[in-house]
C-alpha cells in the first residue's frame, strides 16, 4: 500500500495498477482523510480506519464502486459531502455518533445500501444525502433531526418505512425528501 501522509492527513492513496489492494487498513495516527484521497479506487472492497481519524474529506471514497464494508473511527466529527458518493456495493454503514450533520450527496447512489443507523446527535440530513439508495428499506430518524432537505431520500425505491422519533411540528421535511420511493411508503411519527 502506498499512502501519502503529511502531518496526520492522509492526502492520497496510490493504487498499484498491477496488484491492486482490495483490503485497506489506514495506518494509526491518521487524523484526517483528505478530499479525493481514495476517489475512484475501484478495486477496494473494504476499509478499516484507526481510532485517530476525526474527519473524512469531500469525495474521499467517491466512486469506489466495489467498496462493500467500511469500519469508521468512532471519533469522527465531520464527514464532508460526497464522501461515499456512488459506492455502489456498500451494503451497510454505521455513521459515527459524534456527527451532527449528514452532508449533501454523502451516500448518494450507494445502490446496495440496505441498512443505515442514523446517530442521535444528527440535526440535519442535507440535500441528496441518500438519493438513489435503491435497496434501503427502513430508516429511523432520531429525535434531534430538525431538518430533512430536498431529495434527501429521493429514489430510494425499496424504502417502505420511515420512523421519525419526533413530533411533526418539530421537524421540517422538504416536500420531495422522500419522492420516488416505494409506492406504499409509510412515514410514522413516534412521539
C-alpha positions as CSV (number, residue, x, y, z in Angstrom):
1,X,0.0,0.0,0.0
2,X,1.2,3.4,-0.8
3,X,-0.2,6.3,1.3
4,X,0.9,9.9,1.1
5,X,0.5,11.2,4.7
6,X,1.5,14.7,5.8
7,X,1.1,15.9,9.4
8,X,-1.6,13.3,10.2
9,X,-3.5,14.0,7.0
10,X,-3.8,11.1,4.5
11,X,-3.6,13.1,1.3
12,X,-3.7,10.3,-1.3
13,X,-3.7,6.6,-1.7
14,X,-1.6,5.4,-4.7
15,X,-3.1,2.2,-6.0
16,X,-0.8,-0.3,-7.7
17,X,-2.2,-1.0,-11.1
18,X,-0.7,-4.4,-11.4
19,X,-1.5,-5.9,-8.0
20,X,-4.2,-3.7,-6.5
21,X,-5.1,-4.0,-2.8
22,X,-8.6,-4.9,-2.0
23,X,-8.5,-4.5,1.8
24,X,-7.2,-1.2,3.0
25,X,-6.0,-0.6,6.6
26,X,-5.4,3.0,7.2
27,X,-2.3,3.5,9.4
28,X,-2.6,4.6,13.1
29,X,-2.0,8.3,13.7
30,X,-4.0,9.5,10.6
31,X,-6.4,12.2,11.9
32,X,-7.9,13.2,8.5
33,X,-8.6,11.6,5.2
34,X,-8.3,14.3,2.7
35,X,-10.7,15.1,-0.2
36,X,-10.4,12.7,-3.1
37,X,-7.8,10.5,-1.2
38,X,-9.3,7.2,-2.4
39,X,-11.6,8.7,-5.1
40,X,-12.3,6.2,-8.0
41,X,-10.3,3.3,-6.4
42,X,-12.5,0.7,-8.0
43,X,-10.6,-2.4,-6.6
44,X,-11.1,-1.6,-2.9
45,X,-13.5,-4.0,-1.2
46,X,-13.0,-3.0,2.5
47,X,-11.6,-0.1,4.5
48,X,-10.6,-0.1,8.2
49,X,-9.8,3.2,9.9
50,X,-7.9,3.7,13.1
51,X,-9.5,5.4,16.1
52,X,-7.4,8.5,15.4
53,X,-9.4,9.6,12.4
54,X,-11.6,12.7,13.1
55,X,-12.5,13.9,9.6
56,X,-13.3,12.5,6.1
57,X,-13.0,14.9,3.3
58,X,-15.1,15.6,0.2
59,X,-15.4,12.6,-2.1
60,X,-12.7,10.8,-0.1
61,X,-14.2,7.5,-1.2
62,X,-16.3,8.6,-4.1
63,X,-16.8,6.2,-6.9
64,X,-15.2,3.3,-5.0
65,X,-17.8,1.2,-6.7
66,X,-16.7,-2.2,-5.3
67,X,-16.3,-1.0,-1.7
68,X,-18.6,-3.3,0.4
69,X,-17.6,-2.6,4.0
70,X,-16.1,0.3,5.9
71,X,-15.2,0.4,9.6
72,X,-15.1,4.0,10.6
73,X,-13.4,5.6,13.6
74,X,-15.9,6.4,16.4
75,X,-14.0,9.7,16.9
76,X,-15.1,11.1,13.5
77,X,-16.8,14.5,14.0
78,X,-17.1,15.6,10.3
79,X,-17.8,13.8,7.1
80,X,-17.9,16.2,4.1
81,X,-20.3,16.0,1.2
82,X,-19.9,13.3,-1.5
83,X,-17.6,11.3,0.8
84,X,-19.1,7.9,-0.2
85,X,-20.9,9.0,-3.4
86,X,-21.5,6.2,-5.8
87,X,-20.1,3.4,-3.7
88,X,-22.5,1.0,-5.4
89,X,-21.6,-2.1,-3.4
90,X,-21.6,-0.6,0.1
91,X,-24.3,-2.6,1.9
92,X,-24.4,-1.1,5.4
93,X,-22.9,1.8,7.2
94,X,-22.6,2.7,10.9
95,X,-22.5,6.5,11.0
96,X,-20.2,7.8,13.8
97,X,-22.1,9.0,16.9
98,X,-20.3,12.4,17.0
99,X,-21.6,13.7,13.8
100,X,-24.3,16.5,13.8
101,X,-24.9,16.7,10.0
102,X,-25.2,14.2,7.1
103,X,-23.9,16.5,4.3
104,X,-25.0,16.8,0.7
105,X,-24.6,13.7,-1.5
106,X,-22.7,11.8,1.2
107,X,-24.2,8.4,0.4
108,X,-25.9,9.3,-2.9
109,X,-26.1,6.4,-5.3
110,X,-25.0,3.8,-2.8
111,X,-27.4,1.5,-4.6
112,X,-26.7,-1.6,-2.5
113,X,-27.1,0.1,0.8
114,X,-29.7,-1.7,2.9
115,X,-29.1,-0.6,6.4
116,X,-28.2,2.8,7.9
117,X,-28.2,3.7,11.6
118,X,-28.5,7.5,12.0
119,X,-27.0,8.7,15.2
120,X,-28.9,10.6,17.9
121,X,-26.8,13.8,17.5
122,X,-27.7,14.4,13.8
123,X,-29.7,17.6,13.4
124,X,-29.7,17.9,9.6
125,X,-29.9,15.5,6.7
126,X,-28.8,17.6,3.8
127,X,-29.8,17.6,0.1
128,X,-29.4,14.3,-1.8
129,X,-27.7,12.7,1.2
130,X,-29.2,9.2,0.4
131,X,-30.5,9.9,-3.1
132,X,-30.8,6.7,-5.2
133,X,-30.0,4.2,-2.4
134,X,-32.4,1.9,-4.1
135,X,-32.2,-1.0,-1.7
136,X,-32.7,1.0,1.5
137,X,-35.8,-0.4,3.1
138,X,-36.2,1.2,6.6
139,X,-34.9,4.4,8.1
140,X,-35.2,5.6,11.7
141,X,-34.8,9.3,12.1
142,X,-33.7,10.3,15.6
143,X,-35.5,13.0,17.6
144,X,-32.6,15.6,17.2
145,X,-33.2,15.8,13.5
146,X,-34.8,19.2,12.8
147,X,-34.4,19.3,9.0
148,X,-34.5,16.8,6.1
149,X,-33.6,18.7,3.0
150,X,-34.6,18.3,-0.7
151,X,-34.3,14.9,-2.2
152,X,-32.5,13.5,0.9
153,X,-34.1,10.1,0.3
154,X,-35.4,10.5,-3.2
155,X,-35.3,7.5,-5.5
156,X,-34.9,5.0,-2.6
157,X,-37.2,2.7,-4.4
158,X,-37.4,0.0,-1.7
159,X,-37.9,2.4,1.1
160,X,-41.1,1.3,2.8
161,X,-40.9,2.6,6.3
162,X,-39.5,5.8,7.8
163,X,-39.8,6.2,11.6
164,X,-39.4,9.7,12.8
165,X,-38.8,10.0,16.5
166,X,-40.2,13.5,16.7
167,X,-43.4,15.5,16.6
168,X,-44.4,16.6,13.0
169,X,-44.2,20.3,14.2
170,X,-40.6,19.8,15.4
171,X,-39.1,18.8,12.1
172,X,-39.0,20.4,8.6
173,X,-39.2,17.9,5.8
174,X,-38.8,19.1,2.2
175,X,-41.7,18.1,0.1
176,X,-39.6,15.9,-2.2
177,X,-37.3,14.5,0.5
178,X,-39.0,11.1,0.0
179,X,-40.1,11.4,-3.6
180,X,-39.9,8.4,-5.9
181,X,-39.7,5.9,-3.0
182,X,-41.7,2.7,-2.6
183,X,-45.4,3.4,-3.6
184,X,-46.5,2.1,-0.1
185,X,-44.0,4.2,1.9
186,X,-45.2,4.9,5.4
187,X,-43.9,7.8,7.4
188,X,-44.5,7.1,11.1
189,X,-44.1,9.7,13.8
190,X,-43.1,8.2,17.1
191,X,-43.6,11.0,19.6
